[in-house]
Amino acid sequence: MAIQKICLGVEINQDGLKIALVEPERKNIIKVDAIPASGDSMNDASIYSSVMTSWTHNNSLPEIKAVAVAFPVQSGVMRLVDIPKEAAEQPFDYVEWEFASAINSNVKDYKLDAAYYPNSKKPQRAIVTALRKEIVNSFCSKAVESSGFRPNCLIADICALLNLLECTDGLGDHPQCVLKVDQKFAVAFWGNETGPLAIRLFPKEFIAPNIIIDSLDKGFKEFSKAKRKVKFCGELSTDAKYTKDLIDIAMNPKQAIEIEVWKSLSKFSMAKDVDSLKLSKCLGAIGATLNCM
C-alpha cells in the first residue's frame, strides 16, 4: 500500500493558531486543534515556531510531509481582478500591473500570488493576494526552517476556504456564500465555479451580528441567483450566544437568510478522536492542506 502524505495545515491570526493534520489526497482529517498565543504570530514567526514546537512535543504525531500556512486576509492585501482576453496569455504580468496601479505603496515591498479562475489556461478572473516581503522572508528564515515548520506554501484564508468549499460541496453557476468571524475580524465572500465574486471585510468594531447580517443582505441583492444561505465558520462559530444572535437576526423576514454553522465536510473522513467541536474553527487550516496535493 502506498504511503499517504500527511500535511500540517496552520491558520494564523492575531490571537493564536488553528491546526489541522490531514491526508489531503485521501480527504482524511487526523487531528484539529486551536491554540492561543501570546503575541501576534503573523508578524513574528518566532511565536509561530514556538507554539508549533510546544504543540508537537505535547502530541504524538505521524511524520509530516508538508506544511501549509493560511494567513488572515487583513494581514495582507487582496484584490479581485478581471483579466481581459488580450492579457490571458501572460496573466501575472497583468495582475502585477493592476496591483501596482491600485495600491498606495511600492509594489516591490510585496510578495504577490495569484489564483486564476476558472483555470490558469483560460483565466477570466484572479484573486491576487500580497504579503509584505519581510513577513514572507521571516516564515522562510533559517530559524523557522530549523524548527521544522517552514511553510511549503502560504495561502490567504479566503482562498483556503474557497478550495475547501469546492472540494466538499462543489461550485456551480450559482454563487455560494461563506462567512468567517474571528474575535477581531470577519470576512464574507461569494464564489462560484468562476472563482471569488465579491468580498466583504469587517474590522473588530463592525462584527456585531446586526451589522454582519445587513451587509450579507446587501451582498445577496447583488447576486439574485444565489440561495440566501451562508456557511458560517471561524472562532465565533463556536460561541453559542453570538451564533444564536446571528441566526435570530438573519431569520427576520426582511432578510430571510439561513445561517448554517459549517461543521461537517461531506467528502472527508475523520479519525475517531478528532474534536468535532473545533472543526468549524479550523476549516482554514484544513483547506490550506489541499494546496499540498
C-alpha positions in Angstrom: 0.0 0.0 0.0 1.3 3.4 -0.9 2.4 5.7 1.9 -0.1 8.6 2.2 1.3 12.1 2.5 0.3 13.7 5.8 0.2 17.5 5.7 0.1 20.0 8.5 -2.2 23.0 8.0 -1.9 26.0 10.2 -4.1 29.1 10.1 -2.6 32.1 11.9 -4.3 35.1 13.4 -3.6 37.7 16.0 -4.7 35.5 18.9 -3.4 32.1 18.1 -3.1 29.2 15.7 -5.7 26.8 14.3 -4.1 23.4 13.4 -5.1 20.5 11.2 -3.3 17.3 10.4 -4.7 16.0 7.1 -4.1 13.4 4.4 -5.4 15.6 1.6 -5.3 13.0 -1.2 -7.5 10.6 0.9 -9.5 13.5 2.3 -8.8 12.2 5.8 -8.7 14.5 8.9 -6.4 13.1 11.6 -6.4 15.9 14.1 -7.6 19.5 14.6 -6.8 21.9 17.4 -6.9 25.6 18.4 -4.0 27.0 20.3 -3.9 30.5 21.9 -0.7 32.5 21.5 0.6 35.5 23.5 1.6 37.9 20.8 1.0 38.4 17.1 2.3 35.2 15.4 1.6 36.6 11.9 4.1 39.4 12.3 6.5 37.4 14.5 7.4 34.0 13.0 9.3 33.0 16.2 6.0 32.9 18.1 4.6 30.6 15.4 7.6 28.3 15.6 7.5 28.3 19.4 3.8 27.4 19.6 4.1 24.7 17.0 7.2 23.2 18.7 5.4 23.1 22.0 2.3 21.6 20.4 4.2 18.8 18.7 6.0 18.0 21.9 2.6 17.5 23.6 1.1 15.4 20.9 2.1 12.1 19.3 2.2 12.9 15.6 3.0 10.9 12.5 5.6 12.0 10.0 4.6 15.3 8.3 5.5 15.7 4.6 4.4 19.3 4.1 3.3 22.4 5.9 0.7 24.9 4.6 0.1 28.2 6.4 -3.1 30.2 5.9 -2.8 33.9 6.8 -5.8 36.2 7.5 -6.7 38.4 4.7 -6.5 41.5 6.9 -2.7 40.9 7.3 -2.1 41.4 3.6 -3.7 43.0 0.6 -6.3 41.2 -1.5 -7.8 42.2 -4.8 -10.2 40.6 -7.3 -9.0 41.3 -10.8 -10.9 40.8 -14.1 -8.4 39.7 -16.7 -9.0 41.0 -20.3 -8.8 38.5 -23.1 -5.7 40.2 -24.6 -3.8 39.6 -21.3 -4.8 36.0 -20.8 -1.5 34.6 -22.2 0.6 36.4 -19.6 -1.9 37.0 -16.8 0.6 37.5 -14.0 2.1 40.5 -15.8 -1.4 42.0 -16.0 -2.3 41.4 -12.3 1.1 42.7 -11.2 0.5 45.9 -13.2 -3.1 46.2 -11.9 -2.0 45.7 -8.3 0.8 48.3 -8.6 -1.7 50.8 -10.0 -4.2 50.2 -7.3 -2.1 50.4 -4.1 -0.6 53.5 -2.5 2.8 52.0 -1.8 5.7 50.3 -3.6 4.8 47.0 -5.2 8.4 45.9 -4.7 7.7 45.7 -1.0 5.2 42.9 -1.5 5.3 39.2 -2.5 2.4 38.6 -4.8 0.5 35.4 -5.5 -2.4 34.9 -7.9 -5.0 32.1 -8.2 -6.7 32.1 -11.6 -10.3 31.2 -12.3 -11.9 29.2 -13.9 -8.4 27.9 -14.6 -4.8 29.0 -15.3 -5.0 28.2 -19.0 -8.1 30.4 -19.7 -8.1 32.9 -16.8 -11.0 35.3 -16.6 -10.5 36.4 -13.0 -7.8 36.3 -10.5 -7.7 36.6 -6.7 -4.4 38.4 -6.0 -3.0 38.2 -2.5 0.1 40.0 -1.3 2.1 40.0 1.9 4.9 42.3 2.8 8.2 40.7 1.9 9.6 40.9 5.4 6.7 38.7 6.6 7.3 36.1 3.9 11.0 36.2 4.5 10.5 35.7 8.2 8.5 32.5 7.6 11.2 31.2 5.2 14.1 32.1 7.6 16.7 29.6 8.9 15.2 29.9 12.4 11.8 28.7 11.2 13.3 26.0 9.0 15.3 24.6 11.9 12.1 24.3 13.9 10.7 22.0 11.1 7.7 24.2 10.4 8.8 26.2 7.4 5.7 26.5 5.1 5.8 24.7 1.7 3.0 27.2 0.8 1.4 30.4 2.1 -2.2 31.0 1.2 -4.9 33.5 2.2 -7.7 32.1 4.4 -10.3 33.1 1.8 -8.5 31.0 -0.8 -8.2 28.1 1.6 -11.9 28.2 2.4 -12.9 28.5 -1.3 -10.7 25.4 -2.1 -12.5 23.6 0.7 -15.9 24.6 -0.5 -15.1 23.4 -4.0 -13.7 20.1 -2.7 -16.7 19.3 -0.4 -19.8 20.9 -2.0 -18.6 21.7 -5.5 -19.0 25.0 -7.2 -21.6 25.6 -9.8 -23.1 28.6 -11.6 -24.9 29.9 -8.6 -22.8 31.9 -6.1 -22.3 30.5 -2.6 -21.5 32.5 0.5 -19.1 31.8 3.3 -18.9 33.9 6.5 -15.8 33.6 8.8 -15.9 35.5 12.1 -13.0 35.6 14.5 -12.6 37.6 17.7 -11.0 40.6 16.0 -12.0 40.4 12.3 -14.6 38.9 10.0 -14.8 38.3 6.3 -17.6 37.2 4.0 -17.2 36.2 0.4 -19.3 34.9 -2.5 -17.9 32.5 -5.1 -18.9 30.1 -7.9 -17.2 27.9 -10.5 -15.5 31.0 -12.0 -13.9 31.9 -8.6 -14.5 34.5 -6.0 -17.1 37.1 -6.9 -17.2 39.6 -4.0 -15.5 40.0 -0.6 -16.7 42.0 2.5 -14.3 42.7 5.3 -15.3 43.6 8.9 -12.9 45.1 11.4 -13.5 44.3 15.1 -15.7 47.3 15.5 -18.1 46.0 12.9 -18.6 42.3 13.7 -21.8 42.8 15.7 -24.5 40.3 14.3 -26.8 43.1 13.0 -24.1 44.8 11.0 -22.9 41.5 9.5 -26.5 40.5 8.5 -27.2 43.9 7.0 -24.0 43.6 4.9 -24.9 40.0 3.8 -28.4 41.1 2.8 -26.9 43.8 0.6 -24.5 41.3 -0.9 -27.2 38.8 -1.7 -29.2 41.6 -3.5 -26.2 41.8 -5.9 -26.4 38.1 -6.6 -30.1 37.4 -7.3 -29.4 33.7 -8.4 -27.7 32.9 -5.1 -29.6 31.0 -2.4 -29.8 33.1 0.7 -27.8 30.6 2.6 -24.5 31.1 4.4 -21.8 28.7 5.7 -20.6 30.2 9.0 -17.2 29.3 10.4 -14.4 30.9 12.5 -13.8 31.4 16.2 -17.2 32.9 17.0 -19.0 30.0 15.2 -18.5 28.0 18.5 -19.8 30.9 20.6 -23.4 29.9 21.4 -24.7 33.4 22.2 -23.1 35.1 19.1 -24.3 32.3 16.8 -27.9 32.5 18.2 -28.0 36.3 17.8 -26.7 36.0 14.3 -29.2 33.3 13.3 -32.1 35.1 15.0 -31.4 38.4 13.2 -30.9 36.6 9.9 -34.3 34.9 10.2 -36.1 38.3 10.2 -38.5 38.2 7.2 -36.8 41.3 5.7 -33.5 39.5 5.5 -34.6 35.8 5.4 -31.0 34.5 5.4 -30.3 30.9 6.5 -27.1 30.7 8.7 -25.6 27.3 8.9 -22.6 26.6 11.1 -20.1 24.8 8.8 -19.3 21.8 11.0 -19.3 18.9 8.5 -17.3 18.1 5.4 -19.2 15.7 3.2 -16.2 14.2 1.3 -13.8 14.0 4.2 -13.4 11.2 6.7 -12.3 11.9 10.3 -10.3 9.9 12.8 -12.3 8.8 15.9 -10.6 11.2 18.3 -11.0 14.3 16.2 -12.6 17.0 18.3 -15.6 17.9 16.1 -16.5 20.9 18.3 -13.3 22.6 17.0 -13.9 21.8 13.3 -15.6 25.0 12.3 -12.7 27.0 13.8 -10.1 25.0 11.9 -11.5 24.9 8.3 -9.0 27.4 7.0 -6.2 25.1 8.2 -7.9 22.1 6.6 -8.4 24.0 3.3 -4.7 25.1 3.3 -3.6 21.5 3.2 -5.4 21.0 -0.2 -2.6 23.0 -1.7 -0.1 20.2 -0.7 -1.6 17.6 -3.0 
